[in-house]
Amino acid sequence: MRILAQAAAAAGLLALAACNNTPAEDVAQNVEMNAENAADALEERADNATTEGTEDALENRAEAVRDAGENKADAIEANDTGH
């Protein structure tokens, strides 16, 4: 349920922020939000893990997914020509 609320809030913020964005900025925001949602899902799984090792692995994976999403979004914005 927490993930659904976060996704709804993120969608609302994206809608407000999208008013003056270039198409590339919109894509970058979507990439970052998708990564954030995937990472949140992994953290939910980590919270329900039955072993500490599994919990740690899932949390590490969530962090890697977030980092990858941010890096990809940054690359998209860096290549934006403003059209």
Secondary structure as UniProt FT lines:
FT   HELIX           2..17
FT   HELIX           18..20
FT   HELIX           23..47
FT   HELIX           52..78
//
